[in-house]
Amino acid sequence: MAGLIDLANPTRFMRLSAVVLPGLTGAAVLLLAVGFYLAWFVAPADYQQGETIRIMFVHVPAAWLALMFYTVMTIAALGTLVWRHPLADVAQKAAAPIGACFALICLLTGAFWGKPMWGTYWVWDARLTSVLVLLLIYLGIIALWRTLDEPSRAGRLVAILTLVGFVNVPIIKFSVDWWNTLHQPASVLRLDGPSIHPSMLWPLLILAVGFTCLALALHLVAMRAEIMRRRVRTLTILEAERLDRLATQAGPVQGLPA
Amino acid sequence: MSNLGPHAGFILASYAAVVLVLGGLIATVVLDHRAQKRALAALEQRGAGRRSGQAAP
């Protein structure tokens, strides 16, 4: 908890994130390189789905990350509403476009996988529809951030919307169990262990960790940019006030109203 | 990998979507970071945070 409180200071966060970023980016590049090599050159074609199983290596990590980033945003929303954590709404704002991109990748790759395997790009089943709803919630949150100028007011409203939207996360996860869906049930995160052969499971897990490192690195960079944006906003206001004060001290200019 | 089979187009389209979406995201995040860094440096150089009317040394 003490570590979290230390990180709450934006200056300290900027310093620590600058130290962490190169390592995180390096880990992402290395893991993605190894993962894609294993996925494309070592993992065999599936006995039923053939070469289309290669789509799984990007589709599944994207789905996991879309859910993970929404969960991160929900924790940040609690930080904003309950603890008024100084970095919570910064973290939430920076996470939304990243989560949205992974939800979009999940839907696009799912459609390209669905056409050859199911005979259709899209079907309104519970899993696909709930992931589409997740993307729409992400887009709504991004739009709300852009609508309101004042960051702390926007942060509170977005936090409430984020908490309400979290109800969709367990729906996505359990939709394949609760309803009769065209989408297959879970193959990795199961109580009785993964049902995928290790030759495909390992590349998938390595790629999932690699994409997670990449997403976290992007999140840190986006948070740093947001902290700087708020500092720019504050300094711009201070500069305007200073210039206004100077103009008042100098007195009215001839020909212009005071 | 030598032969992607009859569904090669779908496999390649999936990976193209990943490259496009993630590439766009990375470019947006990095360019925004650079722009904010530049704007902040310019403001600090002008002494925007000072209470007094003095310019930065």
Interface residues (C-beta under 8 A of the other chain):
Chain A: W40 F41 A45 G50 E51 T52 R54 I55 V58 H59 A62 P97 I98 C101 L104 I105 L108 T109 F112 W113 K115 P116 L214 L218 V221 A222 R224 A225 M228 R229 R231 V232 L235 T236 L238 E239 R242 R245 L246 Q249
Chain B: M1 N3 L4 G5 P6 H7 A8 F10 I11 A13 S14 Y15 A17 V18 V21 L22 G24 L25 I26 T28 V29 V30 D32 H33 A35 Q36 K37 A39 L40 L43 E44 R46 A48 G49 R50 R51 S52 G53
